[in-house]
Amino acid sequence: MLRQKMELVASEYAEGRINRAQFNAMYGRYSEQRTIIERILERNPESKAWKQVIGTAGHTSFLRQHFEAEPLYFLVYRHRLPEPLTAGGKQEPDMSQIAPILKALWTIPNRPKTGLARKNLGDNRWLVLAMGENALTIVVFQKEPAVAQAALVRDMHADFETANQAALTRPVIHADRMVFPQRALVEGNH
């Protein structure tokens, strides 16, 4: 049973559904339980004490939640404009980290039209950048996001560009007339 749980955690990581910290914590927990059970059975093969080791419920769920990356804030920019169309989140964006990234991105010759990138900002914060043809979304997470979380940012940005395609191609943008799927990241609707 523990071996199956360990395989499941490995599969979840391989599929990008959990991040490295979640994997290490949950896999470590199962490995620890397995070692304890093996020692109990080595000493006394008839012992039923091993069932108590497995029977402790809730620890893995706690570890999964505790080590899950949490979006702190997001920003949405039209390409080459210095001010975001919108921003939101649990804290104010750290523009000392964001501005140099934007400057570097917008000065890249032959920049790809679309893309997804992750960057470790230090201090256990990670930036995910989803770029489309007309705009880009930046989300800063506390802890490393799983691949699935980065893909969600990419998908939300694609939906943003689709929903606002006409507005994004106009010379003057009225952000108050646009929709921003990215808000769901920080409003708990994801």
N, C-alpha and C positions, 0 to 999 in steps of 0.2 A: 504494500500500500504506500509506504513512504517513497519507494523507488518510483512509483507512478507519479506521485506528487512532484518529485524532483524532475522527472522527464517533462511534466506539464509546465513547470517553471522555465525549463530550458526552451521548450517550444514557444511559450509566451514571449520570451526575450527574442528568440529567432524571428518571430513574426512582428516584432516591434511594438508589442502591446504593453510591455513594461520596460523601465529604464534599467541601467546597470546597477544603481543602488538598490532598487527593488529586487532585482535578481539576486544580488549578493546577500541581501538580508534574508530573503525567503529561502534560498537554496542553503544558506548557512544554517538556518533554523532546522530545516529537514535533515541536513547532514549531521547536525548535533544530535537530533532525536535518534537518528539511525545508529550513531555511535553508542549512545546510552543504551538503546535496546540490545545491541549486539553484546555489550558488556554484561548486562543483566542476564541474558540467555547463556553467555559463557559460564557465568558463575553458577547459575541454576536453570537448566533447560526447562524445568517444570514450572518455573515462576510465572505468574500472571501479572507481575508488576509492570511489565512492558506496556500493557494496555493503558496504564495511567499516563505514560509518556505521550502516547498518541492521542489520548482522550482530552488533552488540554486544548480546548477550542478557542478560537479568536485571535491567537497570536499572529498567525500568518496574515489575516485580514488587517490587523493593526499595522504590521510591517508594510504591507502593500500600500496602505493609505499614508502612512508616515513618510515613506520615501518617494511618493508620487510627486512629480513636478507640478508646481502650482503657478498659473499665470499671474504675474504681478501687475502688468499693464500692457497695453497695445497702442500702437500709433499707425495711422494709415496716411500715406503720402501720395500725391500725384507726382509723377516723375519730374524731377528737377525743381520742385517748388520747396522753399525753405520751411514753410509752416505745414503742419499736418492738417489733413481734412478733418480728422477727429482723433481723439485719444480717450482712453478710459482705463480704469483699473483701480486697484487697492492702494496704489501709491503714485506719486508724481514720477514721470519719466526722468531718467538721468541723462540729460542732454549732453553731458560731458562725454558719455560713452556712445550715444547715438549719432551725434553730429559728425564725428570723424568717419564713421562707417558709411553714412549717407554720402559724404563728400567723396570718399574713395570709390564708392559704388557708381556714382553718377559721372565720374571722370574716366571710368574704364572704357578704352576704345573697344569697339565690337562687342559690347556687353550683350549677353544673351537676352532674348525678349522675355523669357520666363525662367523661373528657377526657384529653388528652395535651398536655404543654407542654414547651418547652425554654427554658433560661435560661443565658446566659453568666455564669459566676461570676467571671470574670477569671482571670488567671494561667494561661490556656490550659486552663481547666476548665469543663465544661458539665454542667448538671443536666438530667436528663430526668425528668419526673413523669408517671406514669400513674395516673389516678384512676378508681376503680370505685364502685359503690354503697355498699360497706361498708368499703373500705380504699383505701390508695394505696401505690404503689411509687415510690421515689426512687432513681435511679442517677446517680452522678457519674462522668463520663468525663474522661480526659486527652485533650484535643483535641476539636474539634467532631464530634459523631456524625453519621453520614449519616442521612437520613430513614428508611432501612431499619432502622438500629440503634434508632432511637426507636420505630419500629413494632414491633420485636421486644420491647422493654420493655412496650409496650402489650399485645401478645398474651400475654406471660408473665403480666402482671398479670391479664388476663381469665381465663386458665387457673387462676391462683391463686384468684380469687374463685369460679370454677365448682367447683373441686375442694374448696374449704373452705366452701361456701355455708352448710351447716348450722352449722358451728362459728362462723362470723362473725356469725350472727344470735342466738347465745346471749349472755346477760348476762355470763357468765364465760368467758374464752377460755383454752384450754390450747394454747399455741403448739407445745408438744412433740408434739402429736397432729395437727399440720397439715403439709401439704406446701408447699414453696416452690420453684416452678419458677425463680424469679429466681436461685437459687444457680448455675444453669448459666452465667450470665453471667460469673461470676468464677472458676468452677472449670474453665473451658476446654471445656465441653461444648456450646457453641453453634456 
